[in-house]
Amino acid sequence: MRASRLVSLLLLLQSRGRMTAHALAGELEVSVRTVYRDVESLHAAGVPIVGDAGPDGGYRLLDGYRTRLTGLTGDEAESLFLTGLPGPAAELGLGAAVAAASLKLRAALPAELADRAGRIAGRFHLDAPSWYREPDPTPHLAAVADAVWNERLLRIRYHRWKAPQEVNRTLAPYGLVLKAGRWYLVARGTGRLATYRVSQIRELWSLDDRFDRPPDFDLTAYWRSHVTAFEASRHRGEATIRISPEGMAQLPDVLPDAMVRAVAANGAADERPGWTRATVPTESVDHTVRELLRLGGDVEVLGPAELRDRMIDTIVALTQRYGITGSRASQDALSHR
């Protein structure tokens, strides 16, 4: 364990440059005192580590020094082949580079590790898009990725859901996120950070102007908070429903995850034998009607009244559409208002 930690400390200094003892302790998940002892051990072994005092100080390797350590454990070699993600890499225009890097890595590994790592490709495959949905067409993805990497401003014509739908934006692109087969751009315009769906970019112009990306910007943390805020903004209402046993079996396949989680959390036996009563989060009335209709007759809305009435109106409209206006089904629906 200590030998592995010493190697990690050395590689941290090699890849990041000067680091304080506190920063090293945080990365290695040890105490500052342990870092001091490890640095002394590396120095005694001939590694040229220099400690600089002062507010801008820290530990660093002498200029020009690089370790020749190339050893990988079996688990490390296997994990590298899990990070290839050939599909997304190809979308970014990096498919050939990823394939070449994989070949070079495999060639450099000892035979035993190369065999273990090579089995990964035959046993694990990442297919990012969700079921029943084609991947978004993203003709501008490579240009967006290039601007993100080189910190260059973008000018885009963007199609959004609210009016005016066609807008022009000049953006400082901070990062790209792949979510359920869809690419999203995190960028700053004239105000706060915002998220743009790459497939909705209608035209794009790469500008020569550069921007300064904040050194403390954390794309993972931003995206996590963005998703949390988005989910909270979507579900502003609630509905009480009862679901048949057959409907309960279908839930994970037809309803959004938030509704499925709510049923699992607060679902209870209903007065109708075998049925389950639950309170679920909802978006707009129209959106909720479309969601619940997927369950057909295996769900009944008990409240609120507006949602129940809209479900009844929709069912009646369907019976009329199929020429069964005077059917018992439509009369029963009207009688339950």
N, C-alpha and C positions, 0 to 999 in steps of 0.2 A: 504493500500500500504506500509506504513512504517513498520507495523508488519511483512509483508511478506519479506521485505528487511532485517530486523533484523535476521529473521530465515535464510535467504540465507547467510548473513555474517557469522553467527555462523557455518553453515554447510560447508562453504568454509574453515574456519579455521580448522574445524574438519577433513576434507578430505585431505587438502593440507599442513597442518602444518603452519609454519611461513609465513606470507604475509605482504608486506608493505602496507601503506595506499594508495599509488598510484596504486598498483596492485589490491587492493580491489575496489578502485573507478572505475578502468577500467572494472572489472568483473560485478559490480553492475550498471554501467553506471550512476554514480552520481559524485559529486565533492568530493575532498579530505576532505574539511571542513565537508561535510555531513557524511563521514566515521568517522571522529573524534567524531562527536556528537553521532552517532550510537554506537560506542565503549563505550563511556561514559555511555550511557543508559543501555547497556548490563552489564557493570561492576556494575552499581548501582543496577541492578536486581539480582546480586549475581553470575553472570557468571565469572569464574576466567580467565579473559583475561589479559595477561601480555604484556607490550610494551618494546621491547629491542631497545636500541639506537645503533648507529654506522652503518657502511656500510653494515654489514650483519644482521642488526636489522629488526624489524617489529613486528607485533602483532602475538601472539600465545596463545593457550589454555594451561593451566597447564597440565603437563603430567598425563595421566590417566583419564582426564575429557572427558566424551562423553555425548552429549545431548540424552535425551530419546524421543525427538520429533519424532513422527511417523505419524503425520497427513498428509493426501494428499487431495488436492482439487479434485473435480470431473474430471476436465480437465486433471490434472496430472495423476490420476489413469488410465484414458482412454488412455493417450499418452503412458504410460508404456506398455500397451498391444499392441500398434501399433509397438513397437520396437522389438517384439519377433523374427520376420523373421524366421519362423520354417524351411523353405527350405534351405537357406544358413547356418543356424545353424546346420542342420543335415549333410550338406556336410562337415562342419568343425569337425564333430564328437561330437557336443554339443547339438544334438536334445533332448536327454533325460534330460540334465541339464536345458535347456530352459523350457521344459514342467514342470519339477519339480518346477522350480522357479515361473512359472506362477501359479501353484496350490497353492504354499505357499503364494504368494502375494494375491491371491483372498481370501484365507482362513483368512488372517490377516486383510482384509479390512472390514469396517462396511458394513452391509447388503446392504444399498442403493448404496454405491460406488462399491461394488462387482457386483451388478446387472448391473450398468452402464458400468463398465469396461468389464464385461463378454460379453456384446452385441457386443463389437468390433470384436471379432473373427468371429462372424456370419455375419458381414457386410463389413469387409475389408479383402482383401487377396492380398499379394504381389506375383506376378509371374514374376521373374526377366528376364528369357530368352525372346528374341524378337520373333515375329511371324515367322513361316516357318523355324525355326532353332532349332535343338536339343541342349540341354546343352552340353558343352564340357565334355568329360570323364576326370576326375581328380583324378587318383588313388593315387597320391602323395600329395594331398591337406592337409590331416590331419598332415602329417609329416612336411610339410612346415609351417603350422600354429603353430605346436609345437616349431619349431626352431625360428619362429618370436617371440613367447611369451617368450621363455626362453633365447633368445639372444645367440643362438648357430650357429656356422658356418655350411654351407651346401656345399656338393660337388655334382654337378649334371652333367649329360650328357644331353645336350639340342639340340633340333632340331630347326634350324632357317631357314628363307627363302633365305638368301644369302649364297654363298659358302665361306668357307666350311660349309655345312649344319649341320653336327654333331660336336659339340664343347663341351669341358669340362670346367666347371667353378667352382671356389670356391667362395662362396658368403656369405656376411653378410646380412641376410634378415631383412629389416626394417619394412615392412608392407605388407598387402594383401588388394586388392581392387576388388570388384565385379562390373563389368561393363557389362550391357546387357546380363547377364547370363554367363559371362566368368570371371574367376578368373585370376588376374594378381599379380605377386610378384614384389615389389619394393625392390631392393637389390643393394649393392655395391660390386663390384669385385675388380680388381686391380686398377681401375681408378674411373671414375665418377659413380653416381647412374644410374641405368638402369632398364628397365621394362621387365619382362619375363612372357610369357603366361604359366600358370601352366600346361595346357594340353599338352604343348610341351616338358615337362620334361620327358625324356625317362627312366632315372635311377636316383636314389637319395640316397645319403649316409649322414646321420646325424653325424656330428663330435662332439667330446667332447670339442673342443676349443670354448671358448666364445669370444664375441666381445663387445665393448662398443658402444651402440647406442647413437648418439648425443642427448643430452637432449633437444636441441632446434629444432629437426627435426619435421616438421609439415607435416604429411602424406596427409592431405586434400589439403594444399597449394601446395605441390609437384605435386599431381595428377592433380590439376587444371592447373598448368603451363605446365605439360607434355601433357595434352590433347590439350591445345592451340597451343603448338609447333608442335604437331603431325598433327593437322588439317592444319596449315600453310605450313608444309613441303609436305603434300599430294597434295595440289592444287597449282601447279606452273604455270598452263596455263589457258587460257580462250577460250571459243567457243561461237559463235553467232548462235543461233538456232531459228527456228519458230515452234510453237506448235499449233495443232488444238484445238478446244474447247473440243473434247473428250479427247485429251492428257492432257489438263490442269486439267481435273477432275481426271485423273489417277496419276498425279505427286506424291502426298504424298505416294502412295503405291509402286511406282516402281523406283523412283530416290532417290539418297542420300539427306540427309537433307540440305547440303550446296547448292546443285543445286536448291532445292525447295525454299530455302530462297532467293537465287539470283533472281529467276523468280518473286517472290513476290515483291522484292525490285525494280527491274529495268525493269520488263516486260512492254511492250507498244504495242499498236495496230499495227499490221503488214499490209502491202499493200494488202495481201490476206485477204479478208473479214472474220472476226470472229477469225482469227489466232492471236497469240501473239508472238512478237519477244523479245528475251532476251539474255543477255550475262551471261554465267554460268561459274563457276570455274571448271577446269578439272585436272585430273591426267595425266597419259600417254595416248597416242593415242589409244593403244590397249584397255586399261581399259575403256576409254570414249566410244569407239565403243560398247563394251559389255553393258555399262549402257544405252546408247541411243536406242539400238536395242530393249530394253524392251518395248518401245513405238511404235514399228512397223512403220506403215505409218503415224502416228500422229505427227511425228517430222521430221524436215529437217535441216541438218547442212548447214549453210551458210558460215562459215569460222571457223578456218583457212583452207586453201586449202588442206593441208596434211590430216586433219581429214575428210574433205568432200570426198577426193579421197579414203580414206580407207573405209568409209561407202559404197561408190559405189562399190569398189572391193568386199566387203563382200556380198553385195546384189547380184551382178553378180554371185559370187561363189555359193550362195544359189540357184539361178535359175538353174545353171548348175547341182547342186547336185540333184535337183528334176526333172531333165530332161526337162527343158523348156528353153534351151539355146537360141532358136530363138524367144522367146516371145517378145511381144511388151514392156513388163516391163523392160527387160534387155536392149533393144535398147534405150528406153527412158532414162534409167539411164546413159548409155554411152554418149548419145547426150547432157546431161547436165553437162558434165565435164568442 
